[in-house]
Amino acid sequence: MLIATFNVENMFNRTKAMNGATWAEGKPALEAHQALNTLFEKAVYSSADKTLMLALLKASGLLKSDEGPLMRLRKIRGQLIKRPRTGEPEIVASGRTSWIGWVELKTEPVNEVATQNTARVIATLNADVLGVMEAEDRTTLRLFNEQVLGETSIDHLLFNAYHHVMLVDGNDDRGIDVGLLTRRDYPVLSIRSHVHDADAQGLIFSRDCAEYQLGLPSGKRLWVLLNHFKSKGYGEQAANNAKRKRQAARVREIYDAHLAEGDEWLVMMGDLNEVPGNAPLNPLLREGSSLRDVAGHPQYDNGGRPGTHGNCTASGKFDYILLSPGLFDKVKAAGVERRGMWGGTNGTLWPHFKEVTRAEEAASDHAAVWVELDI
């Protein structure tokens, strides 16, 4: 049985703010999007709140129109802003109850070749169970599976599309969620979502910790926990670190609860946006945790580079497959698939598919991680 995880950021559409040549280009828009929607949720808007809203709307190109270059203002009921023909715009809403609306990030189609290379990576892996990060929604994932994956050839053999395609919408306003694709012999028996899990600081998961119970041909059961932790890309570093640690701690609680219930075969995988040695991952990798990283298995082949993101240095190890002890002992082989990535400024850091001729055509800036289990 082969299991893989892959950040499929170039599937069909992509948030325009995340589709620039560098992450820094879209960072101000992503931060403004988050800040505005947080302000909008306040029960009462103070003068300072309104001043900040106007500044953020201006910076986003929304001061004089509901349509900006990277975002749009959605208004369902009531009025947020007054835009007179003469004079300055002003926030006229008094608080959350006086209007209904939000700002949303615009999307645009990604490079068609990049989408095809995303399918090429997945077809090359040919996993029985595939966890994906940054999928838009179940419909998009289903169509990608049927119309792109199902038309992809590897070594002149047509790839068989997955039989089971599942995705539960998460908490990310950008519409980037975690999803699961499995072969016919690995049906989804049950699903648990944790989008509403919260603590004293608020919601825990940036997207979700989606739990899937899968049936195996042997009749046994496998639990898969999919995650995409808080990004390093924007926001305060200390707050981001704290958020990821809260997420790791909650996943650890979920994992331990499974062990207490007698479940022995568990996989926790995804893009954790953190390197192994840093404190945010302590609940998963230390502090008495029995989870084991496949990257530490003797059969793991890292292709000469320890990371999974960007240039795949040690500081870019963000993607993980963590196994319960019962599964770790059954690892036959494991490794990374980087041929869909570009690899450095000139694409020379590692071999890639001949169809990846420039950075814009890369399937992702993440490698896929895979493990083969003897179960």
URMO-V452472 format. One record per run of one state. SS is the DSSP state (helix for helix, strand for strand, loop for the rest). FROM is the first residue (numbers start at 0). LEN is the number of residues. If there is no record, write none. Layout:
{{SS/FROM/LEN} {SS/FROM/LEN}}
This chain:
{{loop/0/1} {strand/1/6} {loop/7/5} {strand/12/3} {helix/15/3} {loop/18/4} {helix/22/18} {loop/40/6} {helix/46/13} {loop/59/7} {strand/66/1} {loop/67/3} {strand/70/8} {loop/78/2} {strand/80/2} {loop/82/7} {strand/89/2} {loop/91/4} {helix/95/3} {strand/98/7} {loop/105/1} {strand/106/3} {loop/109/2} {helix/111/14} {loop/125/3} {strand/128/7} {loop/135/2} {helix/137/14} {loop/151/1} {strand/152/2} {loop/154/2} {strand/156/2} {loop/158/5} {strand/163/4} {loop/167/9} {strand/176/6} {loop/182/5} {strand/187/5} {loop/192/5} {strand/197/2} {loop/199/2} {strand/201/2} {loop/203/5} {strand/208/7} {loop/215/5} {strand/220/8} {loop/228/8} {helix/236/24} {loop/260/5} {strand/265/6} {loop/271/7} {helix/278/7} {loop/285/6} {strand/291/2} {helix/293/3} {loop/296/3} {strand/299/2} {loop/301/7} {strand/308/1} {loop/309/4} {helix/313/3} {loop/316/2} {strand/318/5} {loop/323/1} {helix/324/4} {loop/328/2} {strand/330/7} {loop/337/21} {helix/358/3} {loop/361/4} {strand/365/1} {loop/366/1} {strand/367/6} {loop/373/2}}
